Amino acid sequence: MGKNTLIQKMLEVSTAHITYETAKWLDRQVEETKENKMELIVYEKGEYGAFIPLYPEMFASKVLPESLVFIFGYAMGKGCSWIMLDRDIEIIDDLPTYNW
């Protein structure tokens, strides 16, 4: 690897840790990210998931779904710069879960 190679940490999170409403909100953010009109940068991950970069400005004057705020704080506390949401990932005991 070159001396400028960067490796970033990504937290894998089950979609059980977000509400149904948050999942729908993320779907809208995926479409709005494509048009650069998003409240939060969200990239689609197949049919049932998303990739979300973590960056300091993401909390500036934005109203984010509460279930995401828990996940973001947890991931940042672990030194992660990305989150991958997927329905097939195991539950994290430290995070709340939602049935939907």
C-alpha positions in Angstrom: 0.0 0.0 0.0 1.1 3.5 -0.7 1.8 5.9 2.2 -1.4 7.8 1.3 -3.7 4.8 1.6 -6.7 5.3 3.9 -8.7 2.6 5.6 -11.9 3.5 7.2 -14.0 1.6 9.8 -17.6 0.7 9.0 -20.1 -0.4 11.6 -22.5 -3.1 10.4 -26.0 -2.5 11.8 -29.2 -4.5 11.5 -32.2 -2.7 10.1 -33.9 -4.0 13.3 -32.2 -1.1 15.0 -34.3 1.5 13.0 -38.0 2.1 12.9 -40.2 1.5 9.8 -40.6 5.2 9.5 -36.8 5.7 9.6 -36.4 3.0 6.9 -38.8 4.9 4.7 -37.1 8.2 5.5 -33.7 6.6 4.5 -35.3 5.4 1.2 -36.2 9.1 0.4 -32.7 10.2 1.4 -31.2 7.7 -1.1 -33.2 9.3 -3.9 -32.5 12.9 -2.7 -28.7 12.0 -2.5 -28.8 11.2 -6.2 -30.1 14.7 -6.8 -27.9 16.4 -4.2 -31.0 17.6 -2.3 -30.6 15.3 0.8 -30.8 16.1 4.5 -28.4 13.1 5.0 -26.0 11.4 2.6 -27.4 7.9 2.1 -26.3 5.4 -0.6 -28.4 2.4 -1.5 -27.1 -1.1 -0.6 -29.0 -3.6 -2.7 -32.7 -4.0 -2.0 -32.6 -4.0 1.8 -29.8 -1.8 3.1 -27.9 1.5 3.0 -24.4 3.0 3.4 -24.2 6.2 5.4 -21.0 8.2 5.8 -20.5 9.8 9.2 -19.3 13.4 9.2 -19.3 16.3 11.8 -21.8 18.5 9.8 -24.4 15.8 9.8 -25.9 17.1 13.0 -25.8 20.8 12.1 -29.3 22.2 12.0 -30.9 18.9 10.9 -33.6 16.9 12.4 -32.6 13.3 12.2 -34.7 10.3 13.2 -34.0 9.3 16.8 -33.3 5.7 16.0 -30.5 6.9 13.7 -29.0 9.3 16.3 -28.5 6.3 18.7 -26.7 4.4 15.9 -24.6 7.4 14.8 -23.4 8.0 18.4 -22.6 4.3 18.9 -20.6 4.2 15.6 -18.7 7.4 16.3 -17.9 6.1 19.8 -16.3 3.0 18.1 -14.3 5.2 15.8 -16.3 4.4 12.7 -16.7 6.7 9.7 -19.4 4.7 7.9 -22.5 2.7 8.8 -23.8 -0.2 6.7 -27.5 -1.0 7.4 -28.6 -4.5 6.3 -31.5 -6.7 7.4 -29.3 -9.8 7.6 -26.8 -8.4 10.2 -27.0 -9.6 13.8 -28.5 -7.4 16.5 -26.2 -5.3 18.6 -27.2 -5.7 22.3 -26.2 -2.1 23.1 -28.7 -0.6 20.7 -32.5 -0.5 20.9 -34.5 -2.7 18.4 -37.9 -2.1 16.7 -40.4 -4.6 15.4 -41.8 -3.9 12.0 
